[in-house]
Structure formats: C-alpha cells, structure tokens
C-alpha cells in the first residue's frame, strides 16, 4: 500500500511539470518553405509537407555544419519529420532546389525545466 501511494505522488509530479515537446508543420509550396523561418524549443519536431506537384527534399545543416538528409518528399506522399535536439541556429534546404531555405532557431528549453 505504501509503494502504491509513492507511485501516485511520482505520477502527480510528472503531470505538474510535463516535458514540453511540440511539433510544428512547415509547408513546401511554390518551391519555397512556408514559413521561411521558425523559432522552436530544443526537442521540438518540425514536420515538412509538400504541396507542390514535384519532389522536394529536406536537408538539415546543424550549427556545427553537419548535414543530415532527412528524406525526400514526393508529392502527396508521407511527410518528413525532423527532431531538433540541441539549441542553435540551423539551416534547412531542399537539395533539389538550392534556392529553398528555411532558417530554424532552436532555443534552449532549460527555462521550462526550472
Ligand atoms: Cu525542392
């Protein structure tokens, strides 16, 4: 019985301070990202959809310059999702259309944990 109450209080604590992880959607339309810049929190996910009639790509460049190919998006097919774990300034591009750029500012979520 004692351990049962301990479990409940732990659960109550978790509910009082939820881990904040959100998901935002970015469209790719007319060969541009819409919007062209977003600000999110570390741990948040961006989901990319393709409203054009041709294939786009999502390639993420980290603040350290590391490139990650998050995937191709054929028209009307599944979206691509990418989780931004670390704070910093990221650049997202479509490798098929080099003029397509999305600026992603990832803020630390430490303020929410305090
Ligand atoms: Cu493209």
Boltz pocket constraint, residues with backbone or C-beta under 6 A from the ligand:
constraints:
  - pocket:
      binder: B
      contacts: [[A, 31], [A, 55], [A, 56], [A, 57], [A, 94], [A, 95], [A, 96], [A, 97], [A, 100]]
      max_distance: 6.0
